[in-house]
Amino acid sequence: MWPWEHVLFAYVCYSLYVHGRHRERPGDVAVVVLAFGAVFPDLVDKPLAWQFNLFETGYAVAHSAFVVVPALVVVSVLARRRRAGRLGTAFCFGYLLHLVGDVLPASVSRGALDLSPVLWPVSDRIPIDPGGSFTGNTLALLTQYGAQLLTLDLTPAVALQLGSVLVGTVLWLLDGRPGLAVVTVPIRRLGQSRES
């Protein structure tokens, strides 16, 4: 999944949870924290593998269930102690749904449950990433993805990803675009300060 797909996939699940549990739309800051959690594993593992060659694949320590589960328990406990339980929940939702978002397309493509993206370092089937730099790998994968879309080669995995983008975007709009103000207000202020 691409970062925006991870974020929107996580948003669908989180929004349904918040509406069901609290009977309200997701909060602005919580959605930003959710989005950060949803991309965090790739922000760690992809550069460490692709740019710095610390791992053979972009599915390493930050994707590993052996590391993530205890780490998220610590995040939850610390968030509750600081009276930021909802933010801790949002981060954990985003993070865990990132892992689900990596397992689902791999499983759909393979036709069977494929947990290899989250079983580092013991996985018997490690996803292979192209060699090269972080920028080079990103551009190569984006080009491949774009070509798939342009040729209408919509595999079940790509359909799942596009579906999460469509449903996530519609739900986010219906919820009133939570999180947007948190991100855009500082950008506007920066622009105004440069004009003065």
N, C-alpha and C positions, 0 to 999 in steps of 0.2 A: 504494500500500500504506500501511496505517496503521503507526505505530511498532511495535506489538506483532507485526504481521505481518512487518515487516522483521526484527525480532529473531528470531522463530521460524523464518523462512525461512533466515536466516543460521545459526541454531543447527543445523538439520538438516544442512546442508552441512559445517559445522565439526565436528560430532560424528562424522559419517561419516569425515571426514578424520583426526581424532585416533584414532578406533578403528582405522582402516586403517593409519595410519602408526606410531603409538606403542603400539597394542594396550592402550589404557587409556581411561577416560572423560575428558572435558574437565575441566580444573582450574577451581576456583572463581574465582580472580582472572581467569584467561583468559576465562571466560564473561562476566564483567562488562565486560571490555575489548572483547570481541566485540560485546556489546549496545550499548556506547557507539559503536563504529565503525559499527554497523548503523543508528543513528539520527543520526549526526553530520551527514551532508549536509543533512538537513531542519532540524536545529538551527541551521545556518548560513543556508541559503537561504530558508526560509519566513519567518522574521522579517525578514530584509533586504528581501524582496519585499513581504510583506503588511503589515508594520508600518511600515517605514521607506522604502518605495517606491524602493529602490536598483535593483531589477530589475523587469522586467515580469512575471516568472513565478517561481514557487518552485523552478524547475529552472535554476539559474544556476551560479555559479562553483564551488560545492562539489559539484555534480553533473557538472561538465564533465570528460570524459575527458582533455581537453587539460591540465587542472590536476591532476586526481586521480592519474594514472599517475606523473608525476614526483614528486609529493608522497609517494605511498606507497613509492616507491623510497627516498626520503630517510628515511621512518619506519622501513623495514626495516633500512637500514644503521645508523641510530642505535640501534635496539633491539638489534641484534646486538653493536654495540660496547659497549653497557651490559649485556651478557649477559642480555638480556630478549627473546631471539629468539622464544620462544613467545608472549609478549604482543604483540610486533610483528606476528607472524603472525595472531594473533586479531583485532587491530584492522584489519589489511589485509583479512582475510577478511570481516569485518563490513561494512567500507566498500565493497569491491567488490561484495559480494552485495546491498548496498542498491541499487547502480546496476543490477544484473541484475534486482532486484525491481521497479524502475521500468520497465525496458525490457520485461519479460515481459508484464505486464498491458496495456501500451500496444500491444504487438505483437499480442496475442491479440484485443484489442478492434478493432484495425484490420484484422486478417486478413493482415498482412504484417509483416516486421521493421521496427520503428519505433525508431530510435536517437535521436530528437529529444530525449528527456529528458536525454541525456548528451552532447549536441553543442553546448552553449552556448559561444560566442556565434554559431556559424555555422549552426545548425540552420535549415532552411528551413520547418520546422513546429514552432513553439514552443507547448507546451501552454499553454492559456489558463486562468488562475486567476481566480476572482471577485474583484472589487475589495473594498476594505474593510480592516478591521484583522486582525491575526493571530488574535485570539479570534473575531471574526465569521466569518472564513473557515473556521476550524477547526470551529466549530459548524455552519455551513452544510453543509460537506462531511460531517460526522458525521451530520447529520440526513438528508441525501440517501442516505448509505450505510445507515443504519438503516431508512429507508423501503424501500430495495431489498431488504433482508433480510426485512422484515415482509411485503412483498408477494410474497415468494418469487420475485422477479425475479433469479434467479441466472444472471447472464451467465457466460460462460467465464472472464472475468477475475476475477469475484467468487468463483467456484468454486475457482480457483487460489489466491486469497488465503485462503479458508477452509480449503482443504486444507493449506496450509502451517501454519496455526494448529493444526489437529488433529494432523497428523503431528509437528510441532515440539513440541507440548505432551506428547504420548505419549512421544516420544524423550527429552525433558528429564526426565520422571518416571522413565523406565526407567534413565536415567543417574544417578539419585539427586539430582535437583534442584540441579545444580552452580550456584554463584554466589549462591544464596539466602542462605546464611550470611554471606557477605561484605556483603550489603545489610542483612539483618535484625539482625545483632549490634549495629552502631552505633545503630540505631533503638531497640533494647531498652535499651542503655546510656543513651541520652538520656532515655528514659522513667524509668529507675531514678534518674537524677540529679535529675530534676524532683521525684520523690517524696520524696527525702531533704531 
